[in-house]
Amino acid sequence: MPISPLAVAFPRLLPVAGVRFATAAAGIRYRGRTDVMLAEFAPGTTVAGVFTRNQCPGAPVTWCREILAAGQARGLLVNAGNANVFNGIAGMNAVRSTAAAAAQALGCRSEEIFTASTGVIGEPMPAERMVAVMDELAGRLDPDHWDEAARSIMTTDTFPKGATRVARIGGVEVRISGIAKGSGMIAPDMATMLAFVVTDAAIPAPILQSLLKSGAEPSFNCITVDSDTSTSDTLLLFATGQAPHPPVQDTRGLVGFRKALIAVLHDLAQAVVRDGEGAQKLIDITVTGAVSARSARRIGLAIANSPLVKTAIAGGDANWGRIVMAVGKAGEPADRDRLAVAIGGVWMARDGQIVAGYDETPVVAHMRGLEIRIAVDLGLGRGRAQVWGCDLTHGYVDINGAYRS
């Protein structure tokens, strides 16, 4: 597939002390490309996770939820091409066998190996192919293989996704780097498809979990491509503890770290939307004047998920009536006679009617661009949210209509 016109270049991710990566071609579904990634973490690494709320989750999600309570991680095993979803007991057995093989290769317990899978639902997982490349993976671990790791977990993605930041804890520099994959079946609740972030900070698991959960809200929980929530959504944050900063007792000394973490999560989430299946335009929606931030986000997502809004943007049609429709159907408090709508900074409708003297010319020009800005003010309160989505094109139908072929 051609690279998305909204693609961003893969950045040079800062190496993070205490983590190494390796990839291999196991032939799970794809031929001639890597499709398995193994990450090794230093002893003592803590972990936090946020997962899909889809009620039919994959076996890897179930496994990760079960072992997350211990808060410790030594490895991460990820495959592309098969989601290992709806495979019954065979799916869980596949997770257990691959986790055991990874644990043996890394010299740890199976319960310290986190797993994730992405790809087709309902097809048997060829776990033996992953097990067969485990020694190869363990022998090729390298701290600089971020790019290879990001590419190995892609499915319908058209470009690899990464982000990196530096922060300080107690005056000591710490690094945060992460990768993600995703381009379709992207909707919040939890967050996103697959995303893995690593820091060399030493942060206890309960505090790490709090940071990740709050960081997912303004980032991954504010993006959508098609309103569908994947069965495999997994966001994991690992802290290797290699940075020599003072002990962390609570979040009071982590203001800078929290800001840097959210920036990494935001960059990854943005990259996912930019790679939406068939996407040609990024949609940036700001909702103000709602009764609450939660209400504002729901209204923003209703706009971003509306097929009529998305297709209008794909066609460059400045049809603000569709935005009004989406606001009204969101199920949140709204008043037609207080509502205002703008595209590209031009207010088109206000107080229940079109703005006097409204000139569509600059709006039409804005609609020809790659990034479309929509603003909605409900005039009811102080609730505010910003969400991101993409247009809906024939490319989306083509990709998903032939996904299994």
N, C-alpha and C positions, 0 to 999 in steps of 0.2 A: 504494500500500500504506500502511496505517496506520503511524505512527511506532512503533518498538519501545518497549514500556513500560520498558525498561532504558536508554533513550536518555539521553545527557548533552548539555548545551547546548554549542554550538560556542563556544570561548573567543575572546577578542580576542587574536589572535596578534600578537606584537611584530614590527614590520617589521624585516627583516634587511638591512643595507646590502649592496648588490651583487647583489640579485635583484629581478626584476620579473615580473609574471604577466599573462596575458591569456587570455580564453576566447572561444570562438565556437561557433555552431551549424552544424555541417557536414552534418547529416542522415545520418550514417553508419548509424545504425539508428533512433535516436529522432527524434521530430518535436516541435518546439516547445520544445526545451531545448538547452542547451549540451552539447557532447560532445567538444570538443577543447580542450586546455590547452597553452599554450606558456609556458615560463619562460626568462628570459634571465639569465645569470650574468656577473659582471664578469670581465674578462680576468685570468688567473692563478688562477681557481677550481680547487681540487682536488676529487677525487671518490672515493668508496668505494662498493662495492656488494656486496650479498648476494642470491643468486637461488635460485629453485626447484631442487630436486634431481629433480624429475619428469623422466623420461627422454624425454619428448615435449614439449620446451619450445617456446614460441612464437618466431617470428622476431625480435621485439624483444629477447627475452632473449639469443638468440644474438648479436645485434648488440652489445648492451651488454657482454657478456662479452668480445667481441673488442676493443672500444675501451677497456675499463676499464684495461688494462695501462699506457696512457699517463698515466693519473691526472689528466687535464685535462678540464674541461667548460666550454662556453659556453652550452649550451641543453638544455632538456628538453621533449620533445614527447609528449603522452599523449592517447590517445583512449579513449572508452567505447563499448560496443555491439558491438564486433568484436574478438576476442582475437588475430586474425592467427596462428592456430595451425593446423598441418596444411594449409598452403597451398603447400607445396613451394617451388620457386624463385620463384614469383609472390609469396609472402609476403616473402621476402628483398628482392625487387625493390621491393615496396611500402615497406619500411623504408628502403631506400636512397634512393628518390625523395622520400619525405617528409623524411628527414634532410637531403637536399640542398636542398630548398626552404626548410627552416628555417635552414640554414646561410647560404644566400644572403640571407635576410631579416635575419639577425643579423650578417652580415659575418664569418663564421668558416668553419672546415673542417667537412665532414660528420662527420668522426671526433670532433668535439667536441660533437655533438648526441646525447644519450641519449634513448631511446625506450621507451615502455611502452604496452601495449594490454590492454584487459579487455573481456570480453563473450562472445559465442557462438564456439564452436570450429568450424572447418571451413568457414566461409563466406568467400568471396573478400573481400579488403580493398579497399574503394573509395578507394584512395590519392588519386585525383584530387580527391575532395571535400575532403580535408585540405589538399592543395596549393592549392586554390581559395580557402581562407580564410586563407592564410599572411600575406598583406599586411595583411589586417584585423587579425590577431593582433599582428603586429609594430607596428602603429600604435596599439594600445591598451594596451601594456605599462604596468603600474602596480605600485609596491611594496606597496600595501595590498590587493591583490586575492586574499588568502589564501582568504577565504570562497568567492568565485566559483570559484577553482581547485579547492577541495575538492568543491564541488557538481558540477562538470563531469565528474569522473571516476567518479561513482557509477553503479552498475548496479542491483542489487537492494537496495542500501543504502537504509535509511529515514531516515538523518540523516547530515550531513557530520561528519567527524572531524578534530580538530586538537589540537595541544598546543604549549606554549611554556614556556621556562625561561630564566633568566639565570644566568651563571656568571662566574668571573674567571680570567684567565690573567695571571700576573705583575702582579696588582693592577689590571688593566684589565678592564672589563666586556665580556663577549661575550654574544651572544644565540643562542638555538637555537629554531627554530620548525619545525613539520612538519605534514603532512596525510597521511591514509590513506584507502583505500577497501577495503571487504570485508565480506561478511556470510555467504557460503557458500563451500564448497570451501576451508575454512580448516584447515590442519593444519601443524605445524612440519616443517621439513626443506627448506627453509631457515627460513622465517619467515612472511611474509604475502603477500597479494595484491599491492597496490600501496601503497607508502609512500615519501614524499619528505620529507627533513629538510634544512634549510639552516641554517648558522651563519656568522656574520661573522668567526669565528676564522681565523687563518692557520696551517693545519696541513698538513704534507707528506702526500701521498697514502698512503705506506706506513703512517704512524702513524694516519691517519684510518681506513684499512682495518682495522687492529688494533682500534681503538676500536669500530667498527661491528660487527665480527664478535663480539666479546665482549659487546657490548651487546644483540645479538639473542638471545643465549642465555636470559637470565632474563625476556625480554619476549615477542617474537614466537615464539620457539621453545618457549614454554610455554602456548600457546593452541591451542584446537581447537574447531571447531563440528561437523564431520561426519566427521572423519578423512581427508578427501580433500585431496590436495596439488595445488594448481592448476598448470597448465602455464605460468602467466604471472607467478608470484610474483616481485616485484621490490622491493627495499628499497635506496634510494640516499641517500647523505649527501654534501652539497656544502658546501665551506668556501670562502667568497668572499674571505677574506684582507683584509677591509676594517677590522678592528679593529686599533688601533695597539699591540698587546701585544708584548713581547719575542719574538724568534724561538723557535720550538719545536724542540728537538733530539731529545727523547724524551718518554715518557709520564710522567716523574717529576713534572713540574709541572702535570699535567692531572687531578689527583685530583678537584677540584671540577667540572671540565668533564665528566669521565667520569660523575660522579654525576648531573649535570644531563641529559646525553645519555640515560642509561638511564631517567631519569624521563620524558623525552619519549617514548621508545620504549615504555615501560610504559603510559603514558596512551593512546597510539595503539592498542596491542595490546588493551588493556582495552575500548576503544570498539568495536573490531571484534567481540569476543565479545558485547558488549551488543547488537550489531545482527545477531546470528546469525539466519539466515532462519527466521522463525516463533518466535523465542525469546521466552519469557515469564519465564524465570528464569536468573540467572547462577549458575554453580556454581564455588565456590572450594575447591580440594582441596589439602590439605597432607599430605605424606607424610614421615614421620620414621622413624628406626631402620633404614633400608635399608643395604645393604652399600656403596653409593656414591651420590653425588648423581645420577649418570647413571641408575642403577637406580631411584632414587626417582622421577625424572621419567618414566621409562617406565611405572612402575606408576601414577603419577598420570594419565598420558594414557590408559592402558588403562581406568581408571575413567571418565574424562571422555568417552571415545569409545564406551563400552558403550551400545548401544541400550536395553538393559534398565534400566540405571541412569538414563539420560536420560529414558525414558518414565515411570519410577517417580517421578522428580522432577517431571515435567510434571503427573502426576496427584496429587501430594502424598502419595505412598505412602512411608512410612519403612521401606522394605524393605532393611535393611542386608545381608541375605543376598546381594543382587546385587552389593554392593560387595566382599564377600568373594570372590565368583565372579570379579570383574574382576581383583582382586589375583592370584588363583591362575592366571589365564590369561595374565598379562602376560609370562610366560617369564623372569621375574627371580626371584632367590632369595627364598623366603618360607617361613615355618613356621607352619602352622595353629595350633599350640599356643602361639605367641608373639604372634600377631596381635591387634591391638586396633582397634576402629572406633568413631568418634563422629560424630554429626550435630548441628550447632547447639551444640556444646560439651558434649553429653551422651554419655558413653561407654556404648555399647550392648552390645558384645561385647569380651571380653578373655580371653586365654589359651585360645583354642579353644572358648569357650562364652559364652552370654549372661551379662551381668553380673547378679549376684544383686540382686533388688529393682528391676530396671530398670523405669522408668515411661515409657511412650511418649508421655504427654500433652504434655510440653514439646517433644518432637521433632516431633510432629504440628503444633503451633503454629508451629514454625520452618519447616516445610515449606510453610506457606501464604504465606510471604514471597517477596519477589522475589530475594533473594540467599541461596543455600543453601551452608552451610559443612560440608565433610566433612573429617575428620581420620583418618588411618591411621598406626598405629605398628607397624612390623614387628618391632621388638625384636632386630634382628640387628647393627646397626652405627650409624654416625653420619651416614649419607647422608640428605640432606634436599632436598626440592623443593616448589615451589608451582606449581600449574598452574590454568588457568581454562578453563571450557567453558560450555555452555548446555544447556537441556533440548531434547527432541525433541517437536515438536507436529504437529498436522495442518497447520499453516501451512507447515511445511517441505515437506511433500509437495505442497501446493497450489502453492507458488511454483516448485518445481523440476519439477513435472509439466507446467507450462504455460510454462516458461521461453522456449521458442522461438516460442510462439504470440503 
